[in-house]
Amino acid sequence: MNNVHLKIETMSTAIGGFSLRNISLSCERGEYHVLLGPTGSGKTSLMKCILGFHKIQRGAIYLGNRDITHERPERRRMAYVPQNYSLFPHLNVEGNIRFGLGAGNVPVHEADLLINRLCEMLHIENLRHRKVRNLSGGERQKVALARALAVQPEIILLDEPFSSIDEGAKRGLWVELKQIVNEVGITAFHITHNLEEAYSLGERLSVLMNGELLQSGAKRDIFESPLTEGVARYLGYRNIFSGVQKRHPEGTEIDMGYFSVFVPGEKPETTEIKLCIRPQDIKIIREGLPIGDFLNRNIFSGEITSLLLFPEYCSMQFRIEASPEDYDFEIRIPRYIQERYDLYAGKKIRVGLWEPKIILFSPSLVSER
């Protein structure tokens, strides 16, 4: 990366009985970076290390060209939006936004111009004189964001900023937040456990689990090519299998015992290999139609064992013929496909695995929890 703005190098520390181990990641200037992970994975602890609220025991943290590893929090030029926003209940909206400017000795005229600009950008001009206790969750979030941006930081850190927002309002706020961050041109580091939120907002993502960073990269790479079983399971991919390699005239066959999967190319020799098929990469085969080149070597006949309908998609469980399992594959398809093909529990169908998207985990990581 040629324009790194935030950089964490091999950072480790213990916080109570929990530890962060060997964390390395970086964010470019102006990038929106999202840190993903389940509750208890250490996301907030890592953010507080970046902010300087927790001391680190090993490694280093850089912001721009500065080593800030041992700088006091107030000297790091970072803005922080905590999960509960931490607004001052005795102040109105404008008072909360203006609070940080007083500490920075910003002249009144400059402060007024900045506050006017932030209120206009965040569409909260009509709230300036309201008490914060009378605001909705979305309005409080905007006030907290305005207060953070008012100090004109080098980076803004957001800790689960949508956790208290109603589900129906979240998506609109995702769009607004991304537009504001882009307009300001600030680097953003955002933590969440919500996969849709991460994909909508993040340009690059990092996945933290149990205090370890398992993967960091472009969001498409994370979602389409998880490096480990742990990352794949966190992303909701359940079609994960262990098998033994066999030679195939056109590539490699991975034998799972009662079925096998073809993958192109020769793979490193290992006693065991693990693979993953995302539910959206399993396609329904329509009878009487030609089968594409990337499907025809992994066709399975069987039965739909269960089917769940959601507003935007359908989730099915599919059992291969003569399988000893209750089901073998989870499949996700658009609702219109379910309706067009008249799919229902108990129906016998054929499915194909989309060959280019079959994920093989690194042999050195097959035993990862």
Backbone hydrogen bonds in HBPLUS format (Angstrom, degrees):
<---DONOR---> <-ACCEPTOR-->    atom                        ^
c    i                          cat <-CA-CA->   ^        H-A-AA   ^      H-
h    n   atom  resd res      DA  || num        DHA   H-A  angle D-A-AA Bond
n    s   type  num  typ     dist DA aas  dist angle  dist       angle   num
A0029-ARG N   A0003-ASN O   2.93 MM  26  6.04 152.4  2.01 169.3 170.7     1
A0005-HIS N   A0027-CYS O   2.70 MM  22  5.76 170.7  1.71 154.2 157.6     2
A0064-GLY N   A0005-HIS O   2.56 MM  59  4.53 164.5  1.58 140.9 146.8     3
A0006-LEU N   A0027-CYS O   3.14 MM  21  5.09 161.0  2.18 138.4 144.4     4
A0027-CYS N   A0006-LEU O   2.80 MM  21  5.09 152.1  1.88 148.7 154.0     5
A0007-LYS N   A0062-TYR O   2.95 MM  55  5.05 160.7  1.99 144.4 146.0     6
A0062-TYR N   A0007-LYS O   2.80 MM  55  5.05 163.0  1.83 153.0 158.2     7
A0008-ILE N   A0025-LEU O   2.82 MM  17  5.30 169.4  1.83 170.9 170.9     8
A0025-LEU N   A0008-ILE O   3.10 MM  17  5.30 141.4  2.25 127.6 138.3     9
A0009-GLU N   A0060-ALA O   2.88 MM  51  5.22 173.1  1.88 156.9 158.9    10
A0060-ALA N   A0009-GLU O   3.10 MM  51  5.22 150.7  2.19 138.2 146.5    11
A0011-MET N   A0023-ILE O   2.83 MM  12  4.80 164.4  1.85 137.9 133.7    12
A0023-ILE N   A0011-MET O   2.78 MM  12  4.80 167.2  1.80 139.0 137.3    13
A0012-SER N   A0058-ARG O   2.95 MM  46  5.11 154.0  2.02 132.7 134.8    14
A0057-GLN N   A0012-SER O   3.08 MM  45  5.97 140.8  2.24 141.5 153.3    15
A0058-ARG N   A0012-SER O   3.05 MM  46  5.11 139.1  2.23 156.8 152.9    16
A0013-THR N   A0020-LEU O   3.00 MM   7  5.39 153.5  2.07 142.4 147.2    17
A0020-LEU N   A0013-THR O   2.85 MM   7  5.39 159.7  1.89 163.4 169.8    18
A0015-ILE N   A0018-PHE O   2.66 MM   3  5.24 165.0  1.68 159.3 164.8    19
A0018-PHE N   A0015-ILE O   3.05 MM   3  5.24 161.5  2.09 126.2 126.8    20
A0021-ARG N   A0211-GLY O   2.89 MM 190  5.91 169.5  1.90 160.3 158.2    21
A0031-GLU N   A0028-GLU O   3.10 MM   3  5.28 161.3  2.13 129.0 128.4    22
A0188-ALA N   A0031-GLU O   2.93 MM 157  6.31 168.7  1.94 158.7 162.2    23
A0203-GLU N   A0032-TYR O   2.81 MM 171  5.55 172.0  1.82 166.0 163.5    24
A0033-HIS N   A0188-ALA O   2.85 MM 155  6.05 172.7  1.86 159.0 156.4    25
A0190-HIS N   A0033-HIS O   2.87 MM 157  6.22 164.9  1.90 161.4 166.5    26
A0034-VAL N   A0204-ARG O   3.08 MM 170  6.55 160.2  2.12 155.7 160.2    27
A0206-SER N   A0034-VAL O   2.93 MM 172  6.41 146.5  2.04 155.7 160.3    28
A0035-LEU N   A0190-HIS O   2.73 MM 155  6.10 157.9  1.78 153.8 161.6    29
A0192-THR N   A0035-LEU O   3.11 MM 157  6.46 157.4  2.16 160.0 161.9    30
A0036-LEU N   A0206-SER O   2.72 MM 170  5.98 169.9  1.73 174.3 171.5    31
A0208-LEU N   A0036-LEU O   2.82 MM 172  6.11 171.0  1.83 164.5 164.3    32
A0041-SER N   A0038-PRO O   3.09 MM   3  5.58 143.5  2.23 143.6 139.9    33
A0211-GLY N   A0041-SER O   2.90 MM 170  5.64 148.1  2.00 145.4 147.3    34
A0046-LEU N   A0042-GLY O   2.95 MM   4  6.11 155.6  2.01 150.1 156.0    35
A0047-MET N   A0043-LYS O   3.00 MM   4  6.33 159.6  2.04 149.9 155.7    36
A0048-LYS N   A0044-THR O   2.91 MM   4  6.14 155.6  1.97 149.0 155.4    37
A0049-CYS N   A0045-SER O   3.04 MM   4  6.31 135.4  2.24 139.4 151.2    38
A0049-CYS N   A0046-LEU O   3.12 MM   3  5.08 128.6  2.40  94.1 107.9    39
A0050-ILE N   A0046-LEU O   3.05 MM   4  6.42 155.0  2.12 149.9 156.2    40
A0051-LEU N   A0047-MET O   2.97 MM   4  6.27 152.8  2.04 147.3 155.2    41
A0052-GLY N   A0048-LYS O   3.08 MM   4  6.04 121.2  2.45 126.7 139.8    42
A0053-PHE N   A0048-LYS O   2.79 MM   5  5.06 132.5  2.02 158.4 163.5    43
A0054-HIS N   A0048-LYS O   3.20 MM   6  5.76 145.5  2.32 121.3 119.1    44
A0052-GLY N   A0049-CYS O   3.14 MM   3  5.03 139.6  2.31  94.0 105.7    45
A0068-ILE N   A0061-ILE O   2.92 MM   7  5.76 144.1  2.05 146.3 157.4    46
A0063-LEU N   A0066-ARG O   2.90 MM   3  5.32 153.7  1.97 150.1 158.1    47
A0066-ARG N   A0063-LEU O   3.01 MM   3  5.32 161.6  2.05 129.9 130.1    48
A0071-GLU N   A0068-ILE O   3.10 MM   3  4.99 157.3  2.15 103.4 110.5    49
A0075-ARG N   A0072-ARG O   3.01 MM   3  5.52 155.8  2.07 118.5 126.1    50
A0076-ARG N   A0073-PRO O   3.18 MM   3  5.48 167.6  2.19 113.7 117.3    51
A0154-GLU N   A0077-ARG O   2.86 MM  77  5.74 170.1  1.87 152.0 153.5    52
A0079-ALA N   A0155-ILE O   3.00 MM  76  6.37 162.1  2.03 157.6 163.1    53
A0157-LEU N   A0079-ALA O   2.79 MM  78  6.09 161.2  1.82 150.4 155.9    54
A0081-VAL N   A0157-LEU O   2.85 MM  76  6.23 162.2  1.89 166.5 170.8    55
A0159-ASP N   A0081-VAL O   3.03 MM  78  6.23 174.9  2.03 166.3 165.5    56
A0085-TYR N   A0082-PRO O   3.03 MM   3  4.96 160.2  2.07 106.3 112.2    57
A0091-LEU N   A0088-PHE O   3.17 MM   3  5.64 163.1  2.20 115.6 120.8    58
A0096-ASN N   A0092-ASN O   2.98 MM   4  6.28 151.4  2.07 154.1 161.5    59
A0093-VAL N   A0130-ARG O   2.91 MM  37  5.84 139.7  2.07 155.6 166.6    60
A0097-ILE N   A0093-VAL O   3.10 MM   4  6.44 159.3  2.14 152.8 158.2    61
A0094-GLU N   A0128-ARG O   2.97 MM  34  4.92 161.1  2.00 143.7 138.0    62
A0098-ARG N   A0094-GLU O   2.86 MM   4  5.99 160.0  1.90 152.9 158.7    63
A0099-PHE N   A0095-GLY O   3.08 MM   4  5.97 127.5  2.37 135.8 147.2    64
A0101-LEU N   A0098-ARG O   3.02 MM   3  5.34 128.6  2.29 106.3 120.4    65
A0102-GLY N   A0098-ARG O   3.35 MM   4  6.73 142.6  2.50 155.1 164.8    66
A0102-GLY N   A0099-PHE O   3.27 MM   3  5.62 135.4  2.48 104.7 114.9    67
A0104-GLY N   A0101-LEU O   3.08 MM   3  5.09 130.2  2.34  94.3 108.0    68
A0106-VAL N   A0101-LEU O   3.40 MM   5  5.76 172.9  2.41 152.5 154.3    69
A0105-ASN N   A0102-GLY O   3.17 MM   3  5.24 165.8  2.19 106.9 110.6    70
A0111-ALA N   A0107-PRO O   2.90 MM   4  6.14 160.3  1.94 158.2 164.8    71
A0112-ASP N   A0108-VAL O   2.85 MM   4  6.08 157.6  1.90 154.3 159.7    72
A0113-LEU N   A0109-HIS O   3.12 MM   4  6.39 161.1  2.15 148.7 153.0    73
A0114-LEU N   A0110-GLU O   2.99 MM   4  6.20 160.3  2.03 149.6 155.1    74
A0115-ILE N   A0111-ALA O   2.89 MM   4  6.07 164.6  1.92 154.8 158.8    75
A0116-ASN N   A0112-ASP O   2.93 MM   4  6.08 159.8  1.98 149.0 154.9    76
A0117-ARG N   A0113-LEU O   3.00 MM   4  6.21 156.3  2.06 143.7 150.2    77
A0118-LEU N   A0114-LEU O   2.92 MM   4  6.20 160.7  1.96 152.6 157.6    78
A0119-CYS N   A0115-ILE O   2.92 MM   4  6.04 167.2  1.94 152.9 156.5    79
A0120-GLU N   A0116-ASN O   2.99 MM   4  6.12 152.1  2.07 143.0 150.9    80
A0121-MET N   A0117-ARG O   2.90 MM   4  6.06 162.5  1.93 149.7 154.8    81
A0122-LEU N   A0118-LEU O   2.92 MM   4  6.04 156.0  1.98 150.3 156.2    82
A0124-ILE N   A0119-CYS O   2.89 MM   5  4.97 164.4  1.92 144.5 149.0    83
A0123-HIS N   A0120-GLU O   3.27 MM   3  5.05 156.6  2.33  97.3 104.2    84
A0127-LEU N   A0124-ILE O   2.96 MM   3  5.22 159.4  2.00 110.9 117.5    85
A0128-ARG N   A0125-GLU O   3.47 MM   3  5.71 173.1  2.48 111.5 113.3    86
A0130-ARG N   A0127-LEU O   2.93 MM   3  5.23 170.1  1.94 122.3 125.1    87
A0134-ASN N   A0131-LYS O   3.09 MM   3  5.72 160.5  2.13 116.4 122.4    88
A0135-LEU N   A0132-VAL O   3.15 MM   3  5.32 163.9  2.17 115.3 115.6    89
A0140-ARG N   A0136-SER O   2.91 MM   4  6.16 159.2  1.95 154.2 159.7    90
A0141-GLN N   A0137-GLY O   3.01 MM   4  6.22 153.2  2.09 144.6 152.1    91
A0142-LYS N   A0138-GLY O   3.15 MM   4  6.42 153.5  2.22 142.4 148.4    92
A0143-VAL N   A0139-GLU O   3.05 MM   4  6.35 154.5  2.11 148.6 155.5    93
A0144-ALA N   A0140-ARG O   2.89 MM   4  6.15 163.4  1.92 154.2 158.5    94
A0145-LEU N   A0141-GLN O   2.92 MM   4  6.14 150.7  2.01 145.9 154.4    95
A0146-ALA N   A0142-LYS O   2.87 MM   4  6.09 156.3  1.92 145.8 152.3    96
A0147-ARG N   A0143-VAL O   2.88 MM   4  6.14 162.0  1.91 153.1 157.7    97
A0148-ALA N   A0144-ALA O   3.03 MM   4  6.21 153.1  2.11 140.8 148.0    98
A0149-LEU N   A0145-LEU O   2.93 MM   4  6.17 159.8  1.97 151.7 156.9    99
A0150-ALA N   A0146-ALA O   2.90 MM   4  5.96 136.7  2.10 145.4 156.9   100
A0152-GLN N   A0149-LEU O   2.91 MM   3  5.31 159.7  1.95 117.9 122.4   101
A0156-ILE N   A0187-THR O   2.97 MM  31  6.40 161.2  2.00 160.1 165.6   102
A0189-PHE N   A0156-ILE O   2.93 MM  33  6.32 159.0  1.97 160.8 165.9   103
A0158-LEU N   A0189-PHE O   2.89 MM  31  6.30 156.5  1.95 147.7 155.1   104
A0191-ILE N   A0158-LEU O   2.90 MM  33  6.34 159.8  1.94 167.9 174.5   105
A0160-GLU N   A0191-ILE O   2.97 MM  31  5.53 144.5  2.09 137.0 146.7   106
A0163-SER N   A0160-GLU O   3.25 MM   3  5.56 170.1  2.26 120.7 120.8   107
A0165-ILE N   A0162-PHE O   3.17 MM   3  5.19 167.2  2.18 109.8 112.8   108
A0169-ALA N   A0166-ASP O   3.01 MM   3  5.50 144.8  2.14 112.8 122.5   109
A0170-LYS N   A0167-GLU O   3.33 MM   3  5.40 145.7  2.45 100.7 109.9   110
A0173-LEU N   A0169-ALA O   3.31 MM   4  6.52 155.1  2.38 149.6 156.8   111
A0173-LEU N   A0170-LYS O   2.99 MM   3  5.14 116.1  2.41  99.6 115.7   112
A0174-TRP N   A0170-LYS O   2.85 MM   4  6.18 142.6  1.99 153.5 165.6   113
A0175-VAL N   A0171-ARG O   3.26 MM   4  6.59 159.6  2.30 149.1 152.0   114
A0176-GLU N   A0172-GLY O   3.15 MM   4  6.44 162.1  2.18 145.2 149.9   115
A0177-LEU N   A0173-LEU O   2.87 MM   4  5.96 167.0  1.89 149.8 153.4   116
A0178-LYS N   A0174-TRP O   3.03 MM   4  6.22 167.8  2.05 153.0 156.2   117
A0179-GLN N   A0175-VAL O   3.03 MM   4  6.24 158.7  2.08 150.1 156.1   118
A0180-ILE N   A0176-GLU O   2.95 MM   4  6.18 157.7  2.00 152.5 158.4   119
A0181-VAL N   A0177-LEU O   2.96 MM   4  6.18 170.0  1.97 158.4 160.4   120
A0182-ASN N   A0178-LYS O   2.98 MM   4  6.11 159.5  2.03 146.7 152.6   121
A0183-GLU N   A0179-GLN O   2.89 MM   4  6.06 153.9  1.96 144.1 151.6   122
A0184-VAL N   A0180-ILE O   2.90 MM   4  6.14 162.4  1.93 156.5 160.6   123
A0185-GLY N   A0181-VAL O   2.89 MM   4  5.94 142.5  2.03 138.7 149.9   124
A0198-ALA N   A0194-ASN O   3.01 MM   4  6.24 159.8  2.05 150.1 155.8   125
A0199-TYR N   A0195-LEU O   2.98 MM   4  6.19 161.6  2.01 149.9 154.5   126
A0200-SER N   A0196-GLU O   2.90 MM   4  6.01 156.8  1.95 149.7 156.3   127
A0201-LEU N   A0197-GLU O   3.04 MM   4  6.10 160.4  2.08 151.7 155.9   128
A0202-GLY N   A0198-ALA O   2.85 MM   4  5.42 154.6  1.92 141.8 150.4   129
A0219-LYS N   A0203-GLU O   3.42 MM  16  6.10 161.8  2.45 134.2 132.0   130
A0205-LEU N   A0217-GLY O   2.80 MM  12  5.61 160.0  1.84 172.5 166.9   131
A0217-GLY N   A0205-LEU O   2.87 MM  12  5.61 159.3  1.91 161.9 169.0   132
A0207-VAL N   A0215-GLN O   2.81 MM   8  5.40 156.8  1.86 162.5 166.9   133
A0214-LEU N   A0207-VAL O   2.86 MM   7  5.72 149.5  1.95 162.3 172.3   134
A0209-MET N   A0212-GLU O   2.92 MM   3  5.41 164.7  1.94 156.7 157.3   135
A0212-GLU N   A0209-MET O   2.99 MM   3  5.41 162.8  2.02 117.7 123.4   136
A0221-ASP N   A0218-ALA O   2.98 MM   3  5.34 118.8  2.37 106.2 121.0   137
A0222-ILE N   A0218-ALA O   3.10 MM   4  6.48 156.6  2.16 155.2 162.3   138
A0223-PHE N   A0219-LYS O   3.05 MM   4  6.27 171.9  2.06 156.7 157.4   139
A0224-GLU N   A0220-ARG O   2.85 MM   4  5.79 152.6  1.92 147.8 155.8   140
A0225-SER N   A0221-ASP O   2.75 MM   4  5.16 144.7  1.88 134.2 142.7   141
A0232-ALA N   A0228-THR O   3.08 MM   4  6.36 166.4  2.10 150.6 154.6   142
A0233-ARG N   A0229-GLU O   2.88 MM   4  6.07 163.5  1.91 155.8 159.4   143
A0234-TYR N   A0230-GLY O   3.04 MM   4  6.19 153.4  2.11 142.2 149.8   144
A0235-LEU N   A0231-VAL O   3.00 MM   4  6.26 146.8  2.11 148.3 157.2   145
A0237-TYR N   A0232-ALA O   2.99 MM   5  5.39 161.7  2.02 154.3 148.7   146
A0236-GLY N   A0233-ARG O   3.00 MM   3  5.03 155.8  2.05 102.7 109.9   147
A0240-ILE N   A0238-ARG O   2.86 MM   2  5.59 130.7  2.10 109.2  93.9   148
A0277-ILE N   A0239-ASN O   2.96 MM  38  5.37 151.6  2.04 145.6 154.7   149
A0241-PHE N   A0275-LEU O   2.93 MM  34  5.50 158.9  1.98 153.2 160.2   150
A0275-LEU N   A0241-PHE O   2.94 MM  34  5.50 155.9  2.00 152.0 160.0   151
A0243-GLY N   A0273-ILE O   2.86 MM  30  5.45 157.8  1.91 158.5 166.1   152
A0273-ILE N   A0243-GLY O   2.94 MM  30  5.45 156.0  2.00 155.0 159.5   153
A0244-VAL N   A0255-ASP O   3.00 MM  11  5.16 154.2  2.07 133.8 137.9   154
A0255-ASP N   A0244-VAL O   2.82 MM  11  5.16 167.7  1.83 152.5 148.5   155
A0246-LYS N   A0253-GLU O   2.65 MM   7  5.00 139.8  1.81 155.0 164.7   156
A0253-GLU N   A0246-LYS O   2.87 MM   7  5.00 177.3  1.87 155.9 155.1   157
A0251-GLY N   A0248-HIS O   3.14 MM   3  5.13 159.7  2.19 107.5 113.7   158
A0252-THR N   A0263-VAL O   2.90 MM  11  5.37 162.4  1.93 171.1 174.9   159
A0263-VAL N   A0252-THR O   2.86 MM  11  5.37 164.2  1.88 163.7 167.4   160
A0254-ILE N   A0261-VAL O   2.81 MM   7  5.23 169.1  1.82 152.0 155.7   161
A0261-VAL N   A0254-ILE O   2.95 MM   7  5.23 153.1  2.02 139.1 146.1   162
A0256-MET N   A0259-PHE O   2.84 MM   3  5.49 157.0  1.89 156.9 164.7   163
A0361-PHE N   A0274-LYS O   3.08 MM  87  5.73 166.0  2.10 147.9 152.3   164
A0276-CYS N   A0359-ILE O   2.77 MM  83  4.98 148.0  1.87 143.6 151.6   165
A0359-ILE N   A0276-CYS O   2.91 MM  83  4.98 167.6  1.92 164.2 160.4   166
A0281-ASP N   A0278-ARG O   2.90 MM   3  5.31 159.1  1.95 116.2 123.3   167
A0332-ARG N   A0279-PRO O   2.97 MM  53  5.04 166.1  1.99 111.1 109.0   168
A0354-TRP N   A0281-ASP O   2.91 MM  73  5.38 168.1  1.93 174.6 172.2   169
A0283-LYS N   A0352-GLY O   2.81 MM  69  5.19 160.3  1.84 161.6 160.9   170
A0352-GLY N   A0283-LYS O   2.83 MM  69  5.19 154.7  1.90 146.2 154.6   171
A0285-ILE N   A0350-ARG O   2.91 MM  65  5.37 173.6  1.92 145.3 143.6   172
A0289-LEU N   A0286-ARG O   3.41 MM   3  5.96 160.4  2.45 132.8 132.4   173
A0295-LEU N   A0292-GLY O   3.08 MM   3  5.47 163.7  2.11 116.2 119.1   174
A0296-ASN N   A0292-GLY O   3.14 MM   4  6.16 147.6  2.25 159.6 168.6   175
A0355-GLU N   A0294-PHE O   2.94 MM  61  5.17 171.6  1.95 161.8 159.0   176
A0298-ASN N   A0295-LEU O   3.14 MM   3  5.84 168.6  2.15 126.1 129.6   177
A0353-LEU N   A0298-ASN O   3.06 MM  55  5.54 150.3  2.16 145.7 154.7   178
A0300-PHE N   A0351-VAL O   2.83 MM  51  5.39 160.8  1.87 158.7 164.3   179
A0351-VAL N   A0300-PHE O   2.85 MM  51  5.39 157.6  1.90 152.2 158.8   180
A0321-GLU N   A0301-SER O   2.95 MM  20  5.98 159.7  1.99 150.9 145.3   181
A0302-GLY N   A0349-ILE O   2.99 MM  47  5.76 153.4  2.07 171.3 176.6   182
A0349-ILE N   A0302-GLY O   2.97 MM  47  5.76 144.2  2.10 135.4 146.7   183
A0303-GLU N   A0319-ARG O   2.99 MM  16  5.43 154.5  2.05 148.3 154.7   184
A0319-ARG N   A0303-GLU O   2.91 MM  16  5.43 167.6  1.92 158.9 160.4   185
A0304-ILE N   A0347-LYS O   2.94 MM  43  5.57 164.1  1.96 156.6 159.6   186
A0346-GLY N   A0304-ILE O   2.66 MM  42  5.27 166.7  1.67 147.9 152.8   187
A0305-THR N   A0317-GLN O   2.76 MM  12  5.48 155.9  1.82 143.0 150.7   188
A0317-GLN N   A0306-SER O   3.04 MM  11  5.23 158.0  2.09 139.0 140.2   189
A0308-LEU N   A0315-SER O   2.78 MM   7  5.16 165.2  1.80 157.9 163.0   190
A0315-SER N   A0308-LEU O   2.89 MM   7  5.16 163.7  1.91 155.1 159.1   191
A0310-PHE N   A0313-TYR O   2.87 MM   3  5.28 153.0  1.95 167.9 172.4   192
A0314-CYS N   A0333-ILE O   2.77 MM  19  5.39 158.7  1.81 166.5 171.7   193
A0333-ILE N   A0314-CYS O   3.03 MM  19  5.39 160.8  2.06 152.2 158.3   194
A0316-MET N   A0331-ILE O   2.81 MM  15  5.08 165.9  1.83 152.9 157.5   195
A0331-ILE N   A0316-MET O   2.84 MM  15  5.08 163.9  1.86 147.3 151.1   196
A0318-PHE N   A0329-PHE O   2.90 MM  11  5.19 158.4  1.94 154.3 159.4   197
A0328-ASP N   A0318-PHE O   2.75 MM  10  5.84 166.7  1.76 140.3 144.6   198
A0329-PHE N   A0318-PHE O   3.05 MM  11  5.19 165.7  2.07 147.8 152.2   199
A0323-SER N   A0320-ILE O   2.98 MM   3  5.32 147.5  2.09 141.8 137.3   200
A0337-ILE N   A0334-PRO O   3.11 MM   3  5.52 134.7  2.33 107.6 118.9   201
A0338-GLN N   A0334-PRO O   3.42 MM   4  6.87 157.0  2.47 149.6 155.3   202
A0339-GLU N   A0335-ARG O   3.04 MM   4  6.38 158.6  2.09 154.8 160.6   203
A0340-ARG N   A0336-TYR O   2.84 MM   4  5.91 160.0  1.88 143.3 149.6   204
A0341-TYR N   A0337-ILE O   2.93 MM   4  5.96 163.1  1.96 152.2 155.6   205
A0343-LEU N   A0338-GLN O   3.08 MM   5  5.21 164.7  2.11 147.0 151.9   206
A0342-ASP N   A0339-GLU O   3.30 MM   3  5.00 152.2  2.38  94.6 102.7   207
A0347-LYS N   A0344-TYR O   3.07 MM   3  5.72 163.3  2.10 139.8 141.2   208
A0357-LYS N   A0354-TRP O   3.05 MM   3  5.87 152.3  2.13 126.1 133.6   209
A0358-ILE N   A0355-GLU O   3.25 MM   3  5.56 175.0  2.25 117.8 118.5   210
A0365-LEU N   A0362-SER O   2.83 MM   3  5.33 161.3  1.86 119.8 126.2   211
A0368-GLU N   A0365-LEU O   3.00 MM   3  5.30 166.7  2.02 115.8 119.7   212
